[in-house]
Amino acid sequence: MKIDADSPGIRFPPPLAFIGTLLAGLALENLIGSPAIPLVPYGVLHTLGMVAIVLGAAIVLSALGLFSRSKTDSRPWKASSTLVIEGVYRRTRNPMYLGMALAYAGCAMLADSLTATLLLAPLLFVIQREVIEPEEAYLGSRFGEPYLAYKASVRRWI
């Protein structure tokens, strides 16, 4: 992975962090036993999990489509040529990470994995500190006032 000099400098692909953490949670739960997600019948959990996966995938695909139409790279270790602030970006500054988090939560629910579910919180902390904050600093320096106005008017997550 070649990191562009003019980029946020992210050193790992965020989707791999989501996938790796989910797999680690499922493996850990397999080793220590499988505490179920408490107080939620599996049928309800299964339905919620499916909805979360579909919604998360739709959000990610919508955001990727906007980047493609804007002819800018969605990878956070590459330079951004355009500030994307339309579509799902009008509701959240980080739809791709929100979508990945929803899909992760959905997979954890389908697996009825309390361990994987609990690992989502520290993963989001890492994504916030190691990916989102450097991206925001980069976009502020790259696009200046238009980005700062956008940042002031749209929430980071939801």
DSSP file (Angstrom, degrees, kcal/mol; ACC not computed):
  #  RESIDUE AA STRUCTURE BP1 BP2  ACC     N-H-->O    O-->H-N    N-H-->O    O-->H-N    TCO  KAPPA ALPHA  PHI   PSI    X-CA   Y-CA   Z-CA
    1    1 A M              0   0    0      0, 0.0     2,-0.6     0, 0.0     0, 0.0   0.000 360.0 360.0 360.0 114.7    0.0    0.0    0.0
    2    2 A K        -     0   0    0      1,-0.0     2,-0.5     0, 0.0    75,-0.1  -0.795 360.0-146.1 -91.6 122.0    1.6    3.2   -1.2
    3    3 A I        -     0   0    0     -2,-0.6    75,-0.2     6,-0.1     2,-0.1  -0.777  15.1-129.1 -91.1 123.2    0.7    6.2    0.9
    4    4 A D        -     0   0    0     73,-2.8     3,-0.3    -2,-0.5     5,-0.2  -0.419  10.5-132.0 -67.0 144.2    0.4    9.5   -1.0
    5    5 A A  S    S+     0   0    0      1,-0.3     2,-1.3    -2,-0.1    -1,-0.1   0.898 105.7  55.1 -62.7 -40.6    2.4   12.4    0.5
    6    6 A D  S    S+     0   0    0     71,-0.0    -1,-0.3     2,-0.0    74,-0.2  -0.650  95.8  87.5 -94.5  77.7   -0.7   14.6    0.1
    7    7 A S  S    S-     0   0    0     -2,-1.3    72,-0.2    -3,-0.3    70,-0.1  -0.942  95.5 -91.0-157.9 171.8   -3.2   12.4    2.0
    8    8 A P        -     0   0    0      0, 0.0    69,-0.1     0, 0.0   129,-0.1   0.683  58.5-127.7 -67.0 -14.8   -4.4   11.9    5.6
    9    9 A G        +     0   0    0     67,-0.3    68,-0.2     1,-0.2     2,-0.2   0.761  39.6 176.1  77.7  24.9   -1.6    9.3    5.8
   10   10 A I        -     0   0    0     66,-1.2    -1,-0.2     1,-0.1   121,-0.1  -0.463  16.9-159.3 -66.3 133.2   -3.8    6.4    7.1
   11   11 A R        +     0   0    0    119,-0.2    -1,-0.1    -2,-0.2   120,-0.1   0.377  66.4  42.2-102.4   3.2   -1.6    3.3    7.3
   12   12 A F  S    S-     0   0    0     64,-0.0    -1,-0.1     0, 0.0     5,-0.0  -0.996  86.2-105.2-146.6 148.8   -4.2    0.6    7.3
   13   13 A P    >>  -     0   0    0      0, 0.0     4,-1.3     0, 0.0     3,-1.0  -0.626  27.1-145.2 -73.7 116.2   -7.3   -0.1    5.3
   14   14 A P  H 3> S+     0   0    0      0, 0.0     4,-2.0     0, 0.0     3,-0.3   0.845  96.4  60.5 -52.9 -37.9  -10.3    0.6    7.6
   15   15 A P  H 3> S+     0   0    0      0, 0.0     4,-2.7     0, 0.0     5,-0.2   0.899 103.2  52.3 -58.3 -35.9  -12.4   -2.2    6.1
   16   16 A L  H <> S+     0   0    0     -3,-1.0     4,-3.0     1,-0.2     5,-0.2   0.841 105.1  55.1 -67.5 -31.3   -9.7   -4.7    7.1
   17   17 A A  H  X S+     0   0    0     -4,-1.3     4,-2.2    -3,-0.3    -1,-0.2   0.912 110.8  45.3 -65.2 -41.4   -9.9   -3.3   10.7
   18   18 A F  H  X S+     0   0    0     -4,-2.0     4,-2.3     2,-0.2    -2,-0.2   0.947 117.5  43.1 -65.6 -48.0  -13.6   -4.0   10.8
   19   19 A I  H  X S+     0   0    0     -4,-2.7     4,-2.7     1,-0.2     5,-0.2   0.930 115.6  48.7 -64.4 -46.0  -13.3   -7.5    9.2
   20   20 A G  H  X S+     0   0    0     -4,-3.0     4,-2.5     1,-0.2    -1,-0.2   0.899 112.4  47.6 -62.2 -42.3  -10.3   -8.4   11.4
   21   21 A T  H  X S+     0   0    0     -4,-2.2     4,-2.6    -5,-0.2    -1,-0.2   0.911 112.2  49.9 -66.8 -41.7  -11.9   -7.3   14.6
   22   22 A L  H  X S+     0   0    0     -4,-2.3     4,-2.4    -5,-0.2    -2,-0.2   0.944 113.3  45.8 -60.7 -47.8  -15.1   -9.1   13.8
   23   23 A L  H  X S+     0   0    0     -4,-2.7     4,-2.5     1,-0.2    -2,-0.2   0.884 112.2  51.5 -64.1 -38.1  -13.2  -12.3   13.0
   24   24 A A  H  X S+     0   0    0     -4,-2.5     4,-2.9    -5,-0.2    -1,-0.2   0.910 110.2  49.6 -64.3 -41.3  -11.1  -11.9   16.2
   25   25 A G  H  X S+     0   0    0     -4,-2.6     4,-2.3     2,-0.2    91,-0.2   0.912 112.4  46.6 -63.1 -42.9  -14.3  -11.5   18.3
   26   26 A L  H  X S+     0   0    0     -4,-2.4     4,-1.9     2,-0.2    -2,-0.2   0.903 114.7  47.3 -66.4 -40.6  -15.8  -14.6   16.8
   27   27 A A  H  X S+     0   0    0     -4,-2.5     4,-1.8     2,-0.2    -2,-0.2   0.917 112.1  49.9 -66.2 -43.3  -12.6  -16.6   17.3
   28   28 A L  H  X S+     0   0    0     -4,-2.9     4,-2.5     1,-0.2     5,-0.2   0.914 110.6  49.8 -61.5 -43.0  -12.3  -15.4   20.8
   29   29 A E  H  X S+     0   0    0     -4,-2.3     4,-1.5     1,-0.2    -1,-0.2   0.874 107.6  54.4 -64.0 -36.0  -15.8  -16.3   21.6
   30   30 A N  H  < S+     0   0    0     -4,-1.9    -1,-0.2     1,-0.2    -2,-0.2   0.863 112.2  45.0 -64.3 -35.0  -15.3  -19.7   20.1
   31   31 A L  H  < S+     0   0    0     -4,-1.8    -2,-0.2     1,-0.2    -1,-0.2   0.892 121.8  34.6 -75.2 -41.0  -12.3  -20.2   22.5
   32   32 A I  H  < S-     0   0    0     -4,-2.5     2,-0.2     1,-0.4    -2,-0.2   0.513 120.6 -94.4 -94.9  -4.9  -14.0  -18.9   25.6
   33   33 A G     <  -     0   0    0     -4,-1.5    -1,-0.4    -5,-0.2    -2,-0.1  -0.521  42.7 -79.0 110.8 175.0  -17.5  -20.2   25.0
   34   34 A S        -     0   0    0     -2,-0.2     2,-0.4    -4,-0.1    -4,-0.1  -0.711  36.5-172.3-123.3  83.1  -20.4  -18.5   23.5
   35   35 A P        -     0   0    0      0, 0.0    79,-1.4     0, 0.0    80,-0.3  -0.599  27.7-131.7 -69.4 128.1  -22.3  -16.1   25.7
   36   36 A A        -     0   0    0     -2,-0.4    77,-0.1    77,-0.1    76,-0.1  -0.349  29.1 -89.3 -76.5 159.9  -25.4  -15.1   23.8
   37   37 A I    >   -     0   0    0     75,-0.1     3,-1.0    72,-0.1    -1,-0.1  -0.609  61.4-114.2 -67.4 119.4  -26.5  -11.5   23.4
   38   38 A P  T 3  S+     0   0    0      0, 0.0    -1,-0.1     0, 0.0     0, 0.0  -0.205  79.0   0.8 -69.2 146.8  -28.7  -11.2   26.5
   39   39 A L  T 3  S+     0   0    0      1,-0.1    -2,-0.0    -3,-0.0     0, 0.0   0.535  97.6 109.2  65.5  12.5  -32.5  -10.6   26.5
   40   40 A V    <   -     0   0    0     -3,-1.0    -1,-0.1     4,-0.0    -3,-0.1  -0.958  68.4-128.2-122.5 116.1  -33.0  -10.6   22.8
   41   41 A P    >>  -     0   0    0      0, 0.0     4,-2.5     0, 0.0     3,-0.5  -0.306  23.7-120.9 -58.7 143.5  -34.7  -13.6   21.1
   42   42 A Y  H 3> S+     0   0    0      1,-0.2     4,-3.3     2,-0.2     5,-0.2   0.852 110.5  58.3 -59.4 -36.3  -32.7  -14.9   18.2
   43   43 A G  H 3> S+     0   0    0      2,-0.2     4,-2.0     1,-0.2    -1,-0.2   0.909 110.6  43.0 -59.6 -41.8  -35.4  -14.3   15.7
   44   44 A V  H <> S+     0   0    0     -3,-0.5     4,-2.8     2,-0.2     5,-0.2   0.915 114.8  50.2 -68.0 -43.6  -35.5  -10.6   16.6
   45   45 A L  H  X S+     0   0    0     -4,-2.5     4,-2.6     1,-0.2    -2,-0.2   0.903 110.0  50.8 -61.0 -42.3  -31.7  -10.5   16.6
   46   46 A H  H  X S+     0   0    0     -4,-3.3     4,-2.3     2,-0.2    -1,-0.2   0.920 112.0  46.5 -62.3 -45.4  -31.5  -12.2   13.2
   47   47 A T  H  X S+     0   0    0     -4,-2.0     4,-2.4    -5,-0.2    -2,-0.2   0.938 114.1  47.1 -63.6 -47.4  -34.0   -9.7   11.7
   48   48 A L  H  X S+     0   0    0     -4,-2.8     4,-2.6     1,-0.2    -2,-0.2   0.892 111.3  53.0 -60.9 -39.7  -32.1   -6.8   13.2
   49   49 A G  H  X S+     0   0    0     -4,-2.6     4,-2.3    -5,-0.2    -1,-0.2   0.916 109.5  47.4 -62.0 -44.5  -28.8   -8.2   12.0
   50   50 A M  H  X S+     0   0    0     -4,-2.3     4,-2.5     2,-0.2     5,-0.2   0.913 112.7  49.1 -63.8 -43.0  -30.1   -8.6    8.4
   51   51 A V  H  X S+     0   0    0     -4,-2.4     4,-2.9     1,-0.2     5,-0.3   0.923 111.4  50.0 -62.5 -43.8  -31.5   -5.0    8.4
   52   52 A A  H  X S+     0   0    0     -4,-2.6     4,-2.7     2,-0.2    -2,-0.2   0.899 111.5  48.3 -62.6 -41.0  -28.2   -3.6    9.8
   53   53 A I  H  X S+     0   0    0     -4,-2.3     4,-2.7     2,-0.2     5,-0.2   0.943 114.8  44.3 -65.1 -47.4  -26.1   -5.5    7.1
   54   54 A V  H  X S+     0   0    0     -4,-2.5     4,-2.5     2,-0.2    -2,-0.2   0.932 116.7  46.0 -64.3 -45.9  -28.3   -4.3    4.3
   55   55 A L  H  X S+     0   0    0     -4,-2.9     4,-2.3    -5,-0.2    -2,-0.2   0.925 114.0  48.9 -63.0 -45.0  -28.5   -0.7    5.6
   56   56 A G  H  X S+     0   0    0     -4,-2.7     4,-2.4    -5,-0.3    -2,-0.2   0.921 112.5  47.4 -60.6 -45.1  -24.8   -0.6    6.2
   57   57 A A  H  X S+     0   0    0     -4,-2.7     4,-2.9     1,-0.2     5,-0.2   0.902 111.1  51.7 -63.9 -40.7  -24.0   -2.0    2.7
   58   58 A A  H  X S+     0   0    0     -4,-2.5     4,-2.2    -5,-0.2    -1,-0.2   0.904 110.6  48.2 -62.9 -40.9  -26.4    0.5    1.1
   59   59 A I  H  X S+     0   0    0     -4,-2.3     4,-2.3     2,-0.2    -2,-0.2   0.938 113.9  46.0 -65.2 -47.0  -24.7    3.4    2.9
   60   60 A V  H  X S+     0   0    0     -4,-2.4     4,-2.8     1,-0.2     5,-0.2   0.936 114.2  47.7 -61.8 -47.0  -21.2    2.3    2.0
   61   61 A L  H  X S+     0   0    0     -4,-2.9     4,-2.3     1,-0.2    -1,-0.2   0.878 110.9  51.7 -64.4 -37.3  -22.1    1.7   -1.6
   62   62 A S  H  X S+     0   0    0     -4,-2.2     4,-1.9    -5,-0.2    -1,-0.2   0.932 111.9  46.4 -62.7 -45.5  -23.9    5.0   -1.9
   63   63 A A  H  X S+     0   0    0     -4,-2.3     4,-2.0     1,-0.2    -2,-0.2   0.914 112.0  50.5 -64.0 -43.3  -20.8    6.8   -0.5
   64   64 A L  H  X S+     0   0    0     -4,-2.8     4,-2.4     1,-0.2    -1,-0.2   0.890 108.3  53.6 -62.5 -38.5  -18.5    4.9   -2.9
   65   65 A G  H  X S+     0   0    0     -4,-2.3     4,-2.7     1,-0.2    -1,-0.2   0.895 107.0  51.2 -62.0 -40.5  -20.7    5.8   -5.8
   66   66 A L  H  X S+     0   0    0     -4,-1.9     4,-1.8     2,-0.2    -1,-0.2   0.897 110.4  48.9 -64.2 -40.1  -20.5    9.5   -4.9
   67   67 A F  H  <>S+     0   0    0     -4,-2.0     5,-2.2     2,-0.2     4,-0.5   0.911 111.9  49.6 -64.7 -41.7  -16.7    9.3   -4.7
   68   68 A S  H ><5S+     0   0    0     -4,-2.4     3,-1.1     1,-0.2    -2,-0.2   0.934 111.2  47.7 -63.6 -46.2  -16.6    7.5   -8.1
   69   69 A R  H 3<5S+     0   0    0     -4,-2.7    -1,-0.2     1,-0.3    -2,-0.2   0.838 112.3  50.4 -63.8 -31.9  -18.9   10.2   -9.7
   70   70 A S  T 3<5S-     0   0    0     -4,-1.8    -1,-0.3    -5,-0.2    -2,-0.2   0.517 108.9-128.6 -82.8  -4.9  -16.7   12.9   -8.2
   71   71 A K  T < 5 +     0   0    0     -3,-1.1     2,-0.3    -4,-0.5    -3,-0.2   0.895  65.0 128.0  56.6  44.2  -13.6   11.2   -9.6
   72   72 A T      < -     0   0    0     -5,-2.2     2,-0.3    -6,-0.1    -1,-0.2  -0.940  64.4-104.1-126.4 153.3  -11.9   11.2   -6.3
   73   73 A D        -     0   0    0      6,-0.6     9,-0.1    -2,-0.3     5,-0.1  -0.558  17.9-159.7 -80.6 134.8  -10.2    8.3   -4.5
   74   74 A S        +     0   0    0     -2,-0.3    -1,-0.1   -10,-0.1     6,-0.1   0.590  62.5 104.5 -87.6 -11.7  -12.1    6.9   -1.5
   75   75 A R  S >  S-     0   0    0      1,-0.1     3,-1.9     4,-0.1    -2,-0.1  -0.569  70.1-140.4 -75.1 128.2   -9.0    5.3    0.0
   76   76 A P  T 3  S+     0   0    0      0, 0.0   -66,-1.2     0, 0.0   -67,-0.3   0.411  98.2  60.1 -75.5   5.4   -7.8    7.3    3.0
   77   77 A W  T 3  S+     0   0    0    -68,-0.2   -73,-2.8   -69,-0.1     2,-0.3   0.267  96.7  77.8-107.7   8.7   -4.1    6.9    2.1
   78   78 A K  S <  S-     0   0    0     -3,-1.9   -68,-0.1   -75,-0.2     2,-0.1  -0.803  91.5 -93.8-114.2 158.6   -4.6    8.6   -1.2
   79   79 A A        -     0   0    0     -2,-0.3    -6,-0.6   -72,-0.2     2,-0.5  -0.383  33.8-131.7 -68.5 145.3   -5.0   12.3   -2.1
   80   80 A S        -     0   0    0    -74,-0.2     3,-0.1     1,-0.1    -8,-0.1  -0.868  22.2-179.5 -98.8 130.1   -8.5   13.8   -2.3
   81   81 A S        +     0   0    0     -2,-0.5     2,-0.4     1,-0.2    -1,-0.1   0.642  69.2  34.3-100.9 -17.7   -9.2   15.9   -5.4
   82   82 A T  S    S-     0   0    0     -9,-0.1     2,-0.7   -15,-0.0    -1,-0.2  -0.994  74.2-126.5-140.1 142.6  -12.8   16.8   -4.6
   83   83 A L        -     0   0    0     -2,-0.4     2,-0.7    -3,-0.1    -3,-0.0  -0.815  26.8-153.8 -87.6 114.8  -14.8   17.5   -1.4
   84   84 A V        +     0   0    0     -2,-0.7   -17,-0.1     1,-0.1   -18,-0.0  -0.818  34.6 147.2 -95.2 116.1  -17.8   15.2   -1.4
   85   85 A I        +     0   0    0     -2,-0.7     2,-0.2     5,-0.0    -1,-0.1   0.142  43.0  88.8-135.3  19.0  -20.7   16.7    0.6
   86   86 A E  S >  S+     0   0    0      3,-0.1     3,-2.0     4,-0.1     5,-0.1  -0.520  76.8  14.7-110.7-179.5  -23.8   15.5   -1.2
   87   87 A G  G >  S-     0   0    0      1,-0.3     3,-2.0     2,-0.2     4,-0.3  -0.305 135.3  -1.1  58.9-131.8  -26.0   12.5   -0.9
   88   88 A V  G >> S+     0   0    0      1,-0.3     4,-1.5     2,-0.2     3,-1.4   0.714 125.5  73.2 -64.1 -19.0  -25.4   10.5    2.3
   89   89 A Y  G <4 S+     0   0    0     -3,-2.0    -1,-0.3     1,-0.3    -2,-0.2   0.591  83.6  68.0 -72.5  -8.7  -22.7   13.0    3.2
   90   90 A R  G <4 S+     0   0    0     -3,-2.0    -1,-0.3     1,-0.1    -2,-0.2   0.683 109.0  36.1 -78.3 -17.6  -25.4   15.5    4.0
   91   91 A R  T <4 S+     0   0    0     -3,-1.4    64,-0.4     1,-0.3     2,-0.3   0.720 130.1  13.9-104.6 -29.3  -26.4   13.4    7.0
   92   92 A T     <  -     0   0    0     -4,-1.5    -1,-0.3    62,-0.1    64,-0.2  -0.995  55.3-143.4-149.6 141.0  -23.0   12.1    8.2
   93   93 A R  S    S+     0   0    0     62,-2.3    63,-0.2    -2,-0.3    64,-0.1   0.646 103.0  41.7 -77.3 -13.2  -19.4   13.1    7.5
   94   94 A N     >  +     0   0    0     62,-0.8     4,-2.4    63,-0.3    -1,-0.2  -0.412  62.1 150.7-132.1  58.4  -18.4    9.5    7.7
   95   95 A P  H  > S+     0   0    0      0, 0.0     4,-3.0     0, 0.0     5,-0.2   0.845  74.1  56.7 -63.6 -31.8  -21.0    7.3    5.9
   96   96 A M  H  > S+     0   0    0      2,-0.2     4,-2.4     1,-0.2     5,-0.2   0.936 111.9  41.2 -65.6 -43.0  -18.4    4.6    5.0
   97   97 A Y  H  > S+     0   0    0      2,-0.2     4,-2.3     1,-0.2    -1,-0.2   0.872 115.5  51.2 -71.7 -36.0  -17.4    4.0    8.6
   98   98 A L  H  X S+     0   0    0     -4,-2.4     4,-2.4     2,-0.2    -2,-0.2   0.933 112.0  47.3 -62.5 -45.8  -21.0    4.3    9.8
   99   99 A G  H  X S+     0   0    0     -4,-3.0     4,-2.6     1,-0.2    -2,-0.2   0.901 112.1  49.2 -62.8 -42.0  -22.0    1.7    7.1
  100  100 A M  H  X S+     0   0    0     -4,-2.4     4,-2.6    -5,-0.2    -1,-0.2   0.892 110.7  51.2 -64.6 -38.5  -19.1   -0.6    8.0
  101  101 A A  H  X S+     0   0    0     -4,-2.3     4,-2.7     2,-0.2    -2,-0.2   0.906 110.9  48.2 -65.3 -41.1  -20.1   -0.3   11.7
  102  102 A L  H  X S+     0   0    0     -4,-2.4     4,-2.6     2,-0.2    -2,-0.2   0.932 112.9  47.4 -63.9 -45.4  -23.7   -1.2   10.9
  103  103 A A  H  X S+     0   0    0     -4,-2.6     4,-2.4     2,-0.2    -2,-0.2   0.908 112.4  50.3 -62.9 -41.4  -22.7   -4.2    8.8
  104  104 A Y  H  X S+     0   0    0     -4,-2.6     4,-2.6     2,-0.2    -2,-0.2   0.950 111.5  47.9 -59.0 -50.4  -20.2   -5.3   11.5
  105  105 A A  H  X S+     0   0    0     -4,-2.7     4,-2.4     1,-0.2    -2,-0.2   0.897 110.9  52.2 -59.3 -40.9  -23.0   -5.0   14.2
  106  106 A G  H  X S+     0   0    0     -4,-2.6     4,-2.6     2,-0.2    -1,-0.2   0.910 109.7  47.9 -62.1 -43.0  -25.4   -7.0   11.9
  107  107 A C  H  X S+     0   0    0     -4,-2.4     4,-2.0     2,-0.2    -2,-0.2   0.905 111.4  50.7 -64.4 -41.2  -22.8   -9.8   11.4
  108  108 A A  H  <>S+     0   0    0     -4,-2.6     5,-2.7     2,-0.2     4,-0.3   0.890 111.3  49.0 -63.4 -38.6  -22.3   -9.9   15.2
  109  109 A M  H ><5S+     0   0    0     -4,-2.4     3,-1.3     3,-0.2    -2,-0.2   0.926 109.2  51.3 -66.6 -44.1  -26.0  -10.1   15.7
  110  110 A L  H 3<5S+     0   0    0     -4,-2.6    -2,-0.2     1,-0.3    -1,-0.2   0.873 113.0  45.9 -60.5 -35.6  -26.4  -12.9   13.1
  111  111 A A  T 3<5S-     0   0    0     -4,-2.0    -1,-0.3    -5,-0.2    -2,-0.2   0.519 106.6-132.0 -81.7  -5.3  -23.7  -14.8   14.9
  112  112 A D  T < 5 +     0   0    0     -3,-1.3     2,-0.8    -4,-0.3    -3,-0.2   0.910  50.3 162.2  51.9  44.9  -25.4  -14.0   18.3
  113  113 A S     >< +     0   0    0     -5,-2.7     4,-1.9     1,-0.2    -1,-0.2  -0.836  30.1 179.2-105.9 104.8  -21.9  -13.0   19.4
  114  114 A L  H  > S+     0   0    0    -79,-1.4     4,-2.7    -2,-0.8     5,-0.2   0.885  86.0  55.0 -66.0 -39.2  -21.7  -10.9   22.5
  115  115 A T  H  > S+     0   0    0    -80,-0.3     4,-1.7     2,-0.2    -1,-0.2   0.944 110.0  44.2 -61.8 -49.4  -17.9  -10.9   22.3
  116  116 A A  H  > S+     0   0    0    -91,-0.2     4,-0.6     1,-0.2    -1,-0.2   0.898 113.4  52.8 -62.9 -39.3  -17.8   -9.5   18.7
  117  117 A T  H >< S+     0   0    0     -4,-1.9     3,-1.2     1,-0.2     4,-0.5   0.925 108.6  49.1 -61.3 -44.9  -20.5   -7.0   19.6
  118  118 A L  H >< S+     0   0    0     -4,-2.7     3,-0.7     1,-0.3    -1,-0.2   0.808 103.7  60.8 -66.8 -29.2  -18.5   -5.7   22.6
  119  119 A L  H 3X S+     0   0    0     -4,-1.7     4,-1.7     1,-0.2    -1,-0.3   0.634  86.6  76.8 -73.7 -12.2  -15.4   -5.3   20.5
  120  120 A L  H <X S+     0   0    0     -3,-1.2     4,-2.6    -4,-0.6    -1,-0.2   0.892  88.1  58.0 -64.1 -38.2  -17.2   -2.9   18.2
  121  121 A A  H <> S+     0   0    0     -3,-0.7     4,-1.8    -4,-0.5    -1,-0.2   0.950 109.2  41.4 -61.2 -51.7  -16.8   -0.1   20.8
  122  122 A P  H  > S+     0   0    0      0, 0.0     4,-2.2     0, 0.0    -1,-0.2   0.870 113.4  55.6 -65.1 -32.1  -13.0   -0.2   21.0
  123  123 A L  H  X S+     0   0    0     -4,-1.7     4,-2.7     1,-0.2    -2,-0.2   0.935 107.4  48.5 -62.2 -45.1  -12.8   -0.6   17.2
  124  124 A L  H  X S+     0   0    0     -4,-2.6     4,-2.5     1,-0.2    -1,-0.2   0.853 108.6  54.6 -64.8 -33.5  -14.8    2.6   16.7
  125  125 A F  H  X S+     0   0    0     -4,-1.8     4,-2.5    -5,-0.2     5,-0.2   0.933 110.7  45.6 -62.1 -45.6  -12.5    4.4   19.2
  126  126 A V  H  X S+     0   0    0     -4,-2.2     4,-3.3     2,-0.2     5,-0.4   0.923 112.8  49.8 -64.2 -44.6   -9.5    3.3   17.1
  127  127 A I  H  X>S+     0   0    0     -4,-2.7     5,-2.7     1,-0.2     4,-1.7   0.915 112.1  49.5 -59.9 -42.7  -11.2    4.3   13.8
  128  128 A Q  I  <>S+     0   0    0     -4,-2.5     5,-2.4     3,-0.2    -2,-0.2   0.949 120.5  33.8 -60.5 -50.5  -12.1    7.7   15.4
  129  129 A R  I  <5S+     0   0    0     -4,-2.5    -2,-0.2     3,-0.2    -3,-0.2   0.894 127.9  34.1 -75.9 -41.7   -8.6    8.4   16.6
  130  130 A E  I  <5S+     0   0    0     -4,-3.3  -119,-0.2    -5,-0.2    -3,-0.2   0.618 134.0  15.3 -95.7 -14.0   -6.5    6.8   13.9
  131  131 A V  I  X5S+     0   0    0     -4,-1.7     4,-2.3    -5,-0.4    -3,-0.2   0.693 123.6  42.8-123.2 -59.2   -8.6    7.4   10.8
  132  132 A I  I  ><S+     0   0    0     -5,-2.7     4,-2.9     1,-0.2     5,-0.2   0.929 113.7  49.1 -65.5 -47.7  -11.3   10.0   11.2
  133  133 A E  H  ><S+     0   0    0     -5,-2.4     4,-2.2    -6,-0.3    -1,-0.2   0.925 114.3  45.2 -61.8 -44.8   -9.3   12.6   13.1
  134  134 A P  H  > S+     0   0    0      0, 0.0     4,-2.4     0, 0.0    -1,-0.2   0.894 113.3  51.9 -64.0 -36.4   -6.4   12.6   10.7
  135  135 A E  H  X S+     0   0    0     -4,-2.3     4,-3.0     2,-0.2     5,-0.2   0.930 109.6  49.3 -62.7 -43.7   -8.8   12.7    7.7
  136  136 A E  H  X S+     0   0    0     -4,-2.9     4,-2.2     2,-0.2    -1,-0.2   0.907 111.3  48.6 -63.5 -41.5  -10.6   15.7    9.2
  137  137 A A  H  X S+     0   0    0     -4,-2.2     4,-2.0    -5,-0.2    -1,-0.2   0.924 113.6  48.0 -62.9 -43.5   -7.3   17.5    9.8
  138  138 A Y  H  X S+     0   0    0     -4,-2.4     4,-2.7     2,-0.2    -2,-0.2   0.941 112.0  47.8 -61.8 -48.9   -6.3   16.7    6.2
  139  139 A L  H  X S+     0   0    0     -4,-3.0     4,-2.8     1,-0.2     5,-0.4   0.863 110.1  53.8 -63.9 -35.3   -9.6   17.8    4.7
  140  140 A G  H  X S+     0   0    0     -4,-2.2     4,-1.3    -5,-0.2    -1,-0.2   0.912 114.7  39.8 -63.6 -42.1   -9.4   21.0    6.7
  141  141 A S  H  < S+     0   0    0     -4,-2.0    -2,-0.2    -5,-0.2    -1,-0.2   0.840 119.9  46.4 -76.1 -31.7   -6.0   21.8    5.3
  142  142 A R  H  < S+     0   0    0     -4,-2.7    -2,-0.2    -5,-0.2    -3,-0.2   0.895 129.2  19.6 -76.5 -42.1   -6.8   20.6    1.8
  143  143 A F  H  < S-     0   0    0     -4,-2.8     4,-0.4    -5,-0.2    -3,-0.2   0.504  86.4-171.5-113.5  -7.2  -10.2   22.3    1.3
  144  144 A G    >X  +     0   0    0     -4,-1.3     4,-2.3    -5,-0.4     3,-0.6  -0.209  64.3   9.1  59.9-134.0  -10.1   25.1    3.9
  145  145 A E  H 3> S+     0   0    0      1,-0.2     4,-2.8     2,-0.2     5,-0.3   0.831 125.1  57.3 -56.7 -41.8  -13.3   27.1    4.6
  146  146 A P  H 3> S+     0   0    0      0, 0.0     4,-1.9     0, 0.0    -1,-0.2   0.922 112.5  42.7 -57.8 -40.7  -15.7   24.9    2.5
  147  147 A Y  H <> S+     0   0    0     -3,-0.6     4,-3.3    -4,-0.4    -2,-0.2   0.924 113.1  51.9 -69.7 -42.4  -14.7   21.9    4.5
  148  148 A L  H  X S+     0   0    0     -4,-2.3     4,-1.8     1,-0.2    -1,-0.2   0.884 110.7  48.5 -62.2 -38.0  -14.9   23.8    7.8
  149  149 A A  H  X S+     0   0    0     -4,-2.8     4,-1.0     2,-0.2    -1,-0.2   0.911 113.6  47.3 -65.7 -42.6  -18.4   25.1    7.0
  150  150 A Y  H >X S+     0   0    0     -4,-1.9     4,-1.6    -5,-0.3     3,-0.8   0.935 110.7  51.8 -61.6 -47.1  -19.4   21.5    6.1
  151  151 A K  H 3< S+     0   0    0     -4,-3.3    -1,-0.2     1,-0.3    -2,-0.2   0.850 108.7  51.3 -59.5 -36.2  -17.9   20.2    9.3
  152  152 A A  H 3< S+     0   0    0     -4,-1.8    -1,-0.3    -5,-0.2    -2,-0.2   0.720 115.9  41.1 -73.5 -20.9  -19.8   22.7   11.3
  153  153 A S  H << S+     0   0    0     -4,-1.0     2,-0.4    -3,-0.8    -2,-0.2   0.594 110.2  55.7-106.4 -11.4  -23.1   21.8    9.7
  154  154 A V  S  < S-     0   0    0     -4,-1.6    -1,-0.1    -5,-0.1   -62,-0.1  -0.979  81.4-119.2-127.1 134.8  -23.0   18.0    9.5
  155  155 A R        -     0   0    0     -2,-0.4   -62,-2.3   -64,-0.4   -61,-0.3  -0.264  18.8-124.3 -68.6 155.2  -22.4   15.6   12.4
  156  156 A R  S    S+     0   0    0    -64,-0.2   -62,-0.8   -63,-0.2    -1,-0.1   0.926  99.1   2.4 -65.8 -46.1  -19.4   13.3   12.4
  157  157 A W              0   0    0    -64,-0.1   -63,-0.3   -65,-0.1   -59,-0.1   0.791 360.0 360.0-106.9 -79.4  -21.4   10.1   12.8
  158  158 A I              0   0    0    -66,-0.1    -3,-0.1   -65,-0.1   -66,-0.0   0.326 360.0 360.0-142.6 360.0  -25.2   10.5   12.8
